[in-house]
Amino acid sequence: MQYQKEDVRKRIVDAAKTEFLRVGYYRASMLQISNRARVPIGNLYRYFASKEALYDAIVGTAKERILETVKGGLSTSVASEEISPKDVRTKMDKVSDNFLELARDYQKEMILLLQKSSGSAHDGFIEEVIGYVKTLLNDRVKNASGTPNEFLFDLIADNVTRGAFRIMIERPLEEQHEELTRLLTFYFANIDDRLI
């Protein structure tokens, strides 16, 4: 039985990440990853049974952390009844801090999940996040005894989610915090007055 070596595993993961970023999940091949990692194809399959397993190893933790941050950070800031126009900027500033920590730790994985996952089990990840943001908006309106406007909630959830990810991926690091805080504040300040 051949034992796995951490340095070989790391070479495979690094090569795969580069290849997935270059051509996306669908077009990437295990043979090309094998060549890029300088690992025989048979040995690569000892470490990862399939391309999907390799992709999961690269993006799985990032996906979990992103979802936890969205659910935890936005839930307490948006769905809570105590949010007021006065302290929304402070709350959004804290939410921005949490998201930007993720962006620093997982920026390449975010790009993979958002732009390069076609054909994988992670295809549609952004729609999953958008759906959760929409649920938060629905919960907020229910807490305020309003009637949900599904179409409006779809638009808001889509725009704020895509906008936040664009800031984390495309904007210079020194501008991300302020822009993300401004975006979140724009969408969630006085939310009760604007949604009901």
N, C-alpha and C positions, 0 to 999 in steps of 0.2 A: 504494500500500500504506500502510495506516495503522499507525503505530507505537504500541505500548503505552506508556502513561505510568504510572509507579510510583504516583503519587497516585490515579489512577483505579482501578488494581488494588487498592490499599489500601482505598479506599472500598467497592469491591465486596466484598472479603473481610470487612471490618468489618460491613457491612450483612448479609451472608450469615450470619456468626457470630451476630449478634443474632437474625436470623430463625430459624435452626436451633435456637438455644437457646429461643426463644419457642414454636415449634410442632413442632420435631423435623424430621428429614430428610424423612420421608414426606409430611408436610403442607406443607412449605415449597414455594414456587413461585418460579421464576426471575423471573416478572413482579413479584412482591412484592419480591424482592431488588433488582431493577432500580429500582423506584420508591423503595425505601428508600435506595439508593445514589445516586439522582439521576443514573442512567446509562441512556441508551436501551437497550432490550432487545437490539437488534441489536449494539450496541457491547459489551454484556455478553458476548454469545456470541463476540465476537472475543477476549476474554480467557479465557473458560472455555467449552469446547465443550458442556458438559452440567452438570446439577446435580451429578452424581456427581464430575465433575472438580473442580468448585468445592469440594465437601465434602472430597474427597481433599486438596486444597490446604490446607484448614484443619486437618484432623486427622492427616494422613499423618505428619508429623514427630513429633508427640506420640506416636502409636501406636508408631513405631519406637523412640523413646527409652524409652517405658514398657517395652516388651518387652526391650530391651537391659538396662535396670536390673533387671528381674525376673530375667532369665537370669544376668546378671553378679553381682548382689548376693546373691541367694538361693543360687545355685549354690555360691559359695565359702563361704557361711555355713551352709548346711543340708546339702548333699550331701557335703561334705568329711568325711573320717574323723577329723580332728583336733579337731572341735568337742567341747568338754567343758562340763559344767554351770557350771564356774567362769568361763569366758570367754564364755558365750553372750550375756549381757547386753551386754557390750562390742561383740560382733559385731552384735547386733541394733540397737544404738545407731547404729552406722555405716550399716547398711542403712536405718534410718529417715532418717538425714541425706540419703542419696541419693534416697529416695522423696519426701521433702518438698521437695527442690530441684526435682524434677519437678512437684510439686503447685503450687509457686509459679510456675513457668514456664508450666505448661499446665493450670491448673485448669479453665478453660472448655472446653478441648479434651477433658479427662477426662470432664466432664459430658456432652459431646456423644457421646463414644465409649461411655459406660456407660449413658446414659439416653435419648439422642435419635437413635440410629442405625437405628431400625427402618426397614426397606425399603432400606437401603444395603448396600454390600459389606462394611461394618464391623459390621453387625448380628451379634451373637454374639462381640464382642471379649472380653467378660469370660470367656466359656467357654474361649476360647483361652488366657487367662492362667491360669484354673483348671486347665486341662489340663497346662500347664507345671508348675505347683506340684505337681500329682499325680505327674508324672514325677519331679520332684526327690525326693518322698517315696519312690517306688518305688526310685529309685537309692540312696537312703540305706539302705533296708532290705536291698537286695541287697549293698551294701558291708558291712553288718553280718551277712551270712549268715542273714537272716531270710526269712520267707514273707510276701509282700505281702498285705494285706487290702484288696482293691479298694474295698469299700463304705466302710470306715473312711477310706481315703485320699480318696475322693470327698468325704466330709463335711468332713474337715479342710481340704482344698484349697479347697473352696467357701467355708467359713466364714472362713478366714484371708484369702482374697483379697477377698471382699466386705467384710469388716470393715476391712481396710486402706484400700480405696478410700473407704468411708464416712467414715473418719477424715479422709482427705485432702480430701474434698469438703465434709463437713458440720460438722466441728468447728472452733472458733475457732483461728486460727493459733498463738496462744501455748500451746495445749493439744495440738496435733497431735504434736509430737515425743515427748513423754512417753507419750501414749496409744498411738501406733504402736509404740514400743519395748516397752511393756508387752504389747501384743497379740502381737507377734512372739515375745517371750520366752516368753509363756504357751504358745504353740503349739510352739515349737522347743526349749525347754529340756528336757533329759533325753529327747530324742526317741527315742533307741534303746530306753530302758527302757519307754517308753509304746507304741511301735509294734510291738515284737517280742514 
